[in-house]
Amino acid sequence: MADIDVVAHNREAWDRQAAAGDQWTRGATPEMVAAARLGDLSKVVLIGHKPIIRGWLPGDLRGIRILGLASGGGQQGPLLAAAGATVTIFDNSPMQLQRDREVAEREGLDIATVQGDMRDLGAFPDASFDVVVNPVSNVFCPQLAPVWRECFRVLEPGGELLVGFVNPDMYIFDGDLLDERGEFVVRFSIPYSDVGSLTEEELRALGDSSLQFSHTMTEQIGGQVAAGFEIIGFDEAPHHSNATAKYMPGYYATRARRPR
């Protein structure tokens, strides 16, 4: 199990989740797209179910080149395209990208889709985008430094990186007890990873589930700074589905800019 190919494993896991109709694989509805055409982007999210801070996106999206990084599923991309942006969605899961194509075809939107590992954006030349939108997804990626370097490279000087991520402290708890009984039992140290923190038996028990990595705040925020970004905004939200929402943020979001 230690030699598992995380990218391939998670690609197949998310394809299965898309086929099963997981909440993050259900494309935007016609009503949501219609509202976005009128400028309502309240259904675009970075963290949990909380709307993105509207001031983090340009007031007028017409002609703005946006990369939806690891954001397949037909949710953010179609809404940003409906608001006038030129949108490319990059994701590890072909089925998640198919969701974007389905919504785009239904609504008459022009969205490009590219499949790959978020650590390698070699499909795009330097300075290809004005904004990178990365909803919570780097929890499925083993290393973040190459992600931040690639985001810096593909952004135009003055371009912005909007990132949502899981509060790493969420991973100190025994997940089964938290989910099944709402009990807070501290079990793991940070940084956590399914591959490195679970026993062989527990790892096998995960079966076809996607593999997760907590990442430290140094990796998340310090890593963006090390790549050359300036952090210019910060947000947080409770977890959307478990008992931690009573006590701590489950998600954080950063707004970062590539200096001119």
Buried (B, 14 or more C-beta within 10 A) or exposed (E): EEEEEBBEBBBBBBBBBBEEEEEBBBBBBEEBBEBBBEEBBEBBBBBBEBBBBEEBBBEEBEEBBBBBBBBBBBBBBBBBBBBBBBBBBBBBBBBBBBBBBEBBEBBEBEBBBBBBBBBEBEEBEEBBBBBBBBBBBBBBBBEBBBBBBBBBBBBBEEBBBBBBBBBBBBBBBBBEEBEEEEEEEEBBEBBBBBBEBBEEEEBEEBEEEBBBBBBBBEBBBBBBEBBBBEBEBEBBBBBBEBBBBEEEBBBBBBBBBBEE
